[in-house]
Amino acid sequence: MQTNAQTGPSAGILAAQGIAALTRAGVIRPDTPYAPDQIQPASLDLRLGARVFRVRTSFLPGARTVQACIQAFVLHEMDLTQGAVLETGCVYIAELQEHLALPGDLAASANPKSSTGRIDVFTRVITDRGTAFDQVEAGYHGPLYAEISPRTFPVKVRTGSRLSQIRFRRGEPRLNDGELAALHAKTPLVDAANPSFQGGIAVSIDLSGFDGLIGYRAKRHTGLVDVDRPGAHRTAEFWEPLAADGSGALILDPGQFYILASKESVQVPPDHAAEMVPFDPLVGEFRVHYAGFFDPGFGFAGAGGAGARAVLEVRSRDVPFLLEDGQIVGRLVYERMAEVPATLYGAGAGSNYQAQGLKLSKHFA
């Protein structure tokens, strides 16, 4: 891990080698040794533990522990060592195998993994006495839990399944709009002619078509998705392809789940990480991209990318909503890395979506 003689450890997002160092130092305390590809270039996959609890409501602990909240709201408990099916429309709280003992200068944030978001499984990490989802305060000592709520497909999970990922950061490494524009001038972040920089770099929707398709709409009342069986599920049983009809428009049906793609190809330089900003009410009544982490090297030519589309998980809220080709649907924010990862996204580390276009999750073939 890089250090500065006057200021101590470098500010920024910790790279894989920094995460490994935290583990050796006891800052991250896994119940069992890591899986070989569990440490990603700028994040750590979190594994489900031995138990999951069906609860009657989502919650934030506030002044309480998560276990105290589970006891107050539990409906039943399931053993994950034998595997369990999580049903749509239900809320579950799962123990995670990773525990934290963060120093006072180190905070963390979590997000669903890309493959989790693309099957419409809503998952958020919570901590004891937490007041926000997916946020771990600097200095936190304690266990981690995942709230899991499948929205479209029932899913089978088990001890060791990885639905969420966590990033560790020191200081305030996020680039402001001026710094983002300067980075783009040096290393193009998107291939748009005149990108918009306002709270991040604008990402728009592509409804012109990819080999005759503009996206996919999830089917209802399907079979279950086993999250640990890539390529084992027939696309036609779960997804309805949406043909490009030349209109450049798509009306989102309320409550339906869509896989679409960005018009821009995205690049993340090796010394930065990126994240898709959550739903912005200024751009419409829909939610874009549940799984927001983009690792260093994503789409980067030096890591085999040469630009990669951002695949967008899209859900309308309470009313039908018209999307049109080229409409801005989200923004990417970039953060400095504390150091360049030893291995970039796309150069190993289980990179399933390098150089992607319109692509479903790895579960479907």
N, C-alpha and C positions, 0 to 999 in steps of 0.2 A: 504494500500500500504506500502510495506517495505521501511524503510528509514535507512540511516546510519548517525550517529550523526555528522560525519565530512564531508561526501560527499553529503548528501541529499538523494533524492530518488534513489533507486537501479537502476543500469543499467540493460538493458534487455528488452525483449518483455513484454508488459503489459498483465496481465491476466484479466479474466472477471471482477473480483472485482475491479481492477484498472481502467478498462473502465467505470464501473458504477460510480466510484469516480470522474473520469473526467467529466462525464455527470452532476453529482450533482454540480460540481464546475463551470460549464458553459464552459468548454473547448470544449466539444462536445455539439452542440445545435440542437437537433432534432425539426423539425416542429411539430410533433405529438409524443405522448408517444411511447416508444419502444413496439414492439410486444413481447410476452412472451419469445420466444426463439431467439430473435435477437442478444443478446450478446452471442458469442461463447466462448469456453475456452481461446482462445488467439486472438480473432478478433471480429469485429463488422460487421454484415451484413448491407449493405447500401440499402436504399429503394428508388425506383423511386418516383419522385414528381408528380406534376400536369400536366407538359407539356413535350413533346418530339418534337424535330425539325429534319426534314429531311434536311440534308445539302449535298452540292455537292462534298465536299471533307473532308477528315480527316485533322486535323491541330493540331499544338501546339501553344498556345497563345503567347508565348514569352513576349513581353512588353505589351500585350493587355489583356483585360478581356475576358472571354469566351463568355459573352453576346455580346461583340463587334464583335467577330469572327462569332457568330451565325448570327448576322444581316448582315454580309458581305456575308455569304455563304448559307443562308437559302433558301430552296425551298418551304417548307410549314410546318405549325405547327399543331400538333395533341393534342387533349385533352385526357390525360391518365385517368382521373377520370371515364370515360365510357369504358375504355379499348381500345387498338389499336393493329393492326397487323403490325409488322415490317417485311418487305420483305427481301429476300435474295439479296445479292449484293448491298445493299444500306447502307449508313452511317447515323446514327442518333445521336443526342446529347440530352440527357435527364437531366433534373434537378433532383437533389437528395434531399432527405428530411433532410439530416444531414449536418450541417455547423460546421466549426472548428474555434477555437481561441487558437491555440497551443502556449504554452510557448516556450521560446528560446531553451530549452534543450530537446524538444520532437518533433520527426519527425514521419512520417507514410508512409506506402506503401500499395498498394491495389493489388488485384488479382481477377479474376473471381471465383465465387463459383464453387465447384466441379460439381454440377448439370448443371451449365451454360456451362462449358467447354465440358461436355459430350454430349451436343446437338449442339456443334460447333457454339456457339454464341460468337463471339469475342468482348470482352468488356474491356475498359480501363478507369480508372478514370483520370480526368484532373482538374486542378485548374487554377484560374486566374494567369496570368503571368507565368504559368508553362513552363518549358523547357524540361520536360521528362514525359512520360506517367506513371501512377501508382505510382508516387513519390510525397509526400507532404513534402515540406521543413520544417525544424524546425522553429517555430515561425509564421507559416502561419495563417492568419486570413481571412476567406472568405468562399464562397460557394464551393460545390463539384458538379461535373457533370460527367456523364458517356457517353463515346462514345460507341455505340452499333452497331455491324454489323453482322447480321445472315449470316452464310456462307453456310449452307446446308438446314436447315429447316426454313420456315417462323415461327415466334413465336408471340403469343399473350401475351401482358404485360398490366399492369395497375398500377395506383398509389398504392404504397406499395409493388410491385414486387421486389424481391431481386435477383440481378444478380451478384453483386460484394461484396467483403468483404475488410475490412481495418484492418491493424495491426499498433500498436503504439509502438515505441521503443525509449529508452534512451541509449546514448552511442553507442558502437560498440560491440554488443553481439555475433556476428558470431564467431563460432569456427574455428580455423585454422586446417590444416590437422593433425598436431600432437595432438592437443586437441581432434579432432574428433576420431582419432585412440585410444586415451586413454579412451574416453567415450565408444567406442565400446567394448574395452577390459573389461570394468566394466559392461556395460549393452549392450548386442548385439543389434545393430541397424538394421542389415540385417542378414539373415541366410546363407550368402555365406561363403564358407570355407576360402577363401583368398580375402577379399574385397579390392578394389582399393581405396586409399585415394589420390585424386589429385583435388583440387578445389571443394571438396565435396566427398561423398561416391557414388561409381558407382552403377547404376541401369541398369540391362540388360533386354532384351525382352524374354518372354516365348512363343515359337512357338511349343512346344511339345504337347500342347492341354489340355483343361479343359473339361472333360466329352465329348470329341470328337470335341471340338471347339478350334480354336486358337484366335478367335476374331469376330468382326462384321464390316461390311462395310456399310456406310450409303447409303440409296437409294436416287435417285434424284426425283424431281417433286412429293413430298409427300404432304400430308395435313399439317396443321399447328400444332405446339406444344404449348399448353397453359402452360406457365411456372409455374402457380399456381395450376395445377391440377395433383398431383402425382398419378401414377397408372392408368391414364385415357386414355392412348394411347396404341394401340396394337403394340407390337414389330414387328410383321411381316409386318406391313404397312410402317415401317420406316427403318428397318435394314435387311441386308442380312447376315445370319450367315456364317462364314468361317470355313469349316470343316478341321480338322487336317488330312493331307494326308500322314504323315510320313516323309515328305521331310525336315521338320524343317526350312522351308524358306517361305518367302512371298515377292512378288514383289509389291511395292506400286505404284498404278496408279497416275499420276500427277493430283492434284486437288481433289482427293478422300479423304474422311475422314474415319478414322478407330478407333475402340476401341479395344485396346490390353491390355495386363497385364504384369507386371514385373515378372521375374523369382524369384526374391528375395521377401521374406516376410519382411515387414518393421515394425520397432517399433520406437515410439517416446516417450522417457521417460517423466514423469510428469513435470520435471523441465526444459524441452527444447521444442522448436518448430522447425519445419523443413519446407523447401521449395524446390520444384524441380527447378533446374537451367534451364532457358530457352534454346531453341535450340542453340547448339554449332556447328558451321560450321566445326569443326574438325572431327565430327562423321558422316557427311553425309548431303545431301540436303533434310532434312525433319525437321519438327517441332514436338516436343514432349511435351505434357502436358501444355495446356493453363492455367489450374487451379492448381496453384502450392502450396497452403498452406496445411500443415499437422499439425493438432493441437496436443498439449500435450495429450498423452494417445492413439493416433492413433496406432492401432495394439498392444497396450500394454497389457500384460497378466493380469495385475491388474485392467484393465478397460474392460475386456471381449474380448480382441483381440487375444492374443497369436500369433501375427504376422498377417499382412494384406498385400495383394498384392497392389502395386501402379497401379491403372488403368490408362492407358496412352492414351491420345487423340493424334493421330498421323496423320499428313498430309504431303504428299510429295510436293516438290516445283515444279520445271519446268520439271523434267525428271523422268522416272521410277527409283525406287531405291530398291535394294535387301536388305531385312532384313533377318538375320539368327538367329536361336535359340541361346541364350546366348550372343548376340551382345550388347555391352554397348550403351545405347541410351540416357542417361541423368545422372545427378548427384544430390543427395540430399545434401543441406547444412543445418546445424543445428545451432540454436541460443539459448542462455540462456534465460530463463524466468526471469523476475524481481521477481516473486514469483510463487509458484505452484497454478494453477487454483483451485477454490473451487470445480468445477465439471470438470472432465476430459472428453475428447472425448470418446464416447462409454458408458458413465455412465449417459446419458441424453443429454440435449442440442441439440436435433434434429439430432443425429448422424445416418446418413443413410448408412454409408459405413464401419462400424466397422467389422473386421474379413472378409472382402470381398475377393473374388477371381476375376474372370472376370465378371464384372457387369456393365450393362448399367445404365443410370441415373434413378432417382426415378420416372420419368415421365412415364416409360414404364412397362407394365405388360404382 
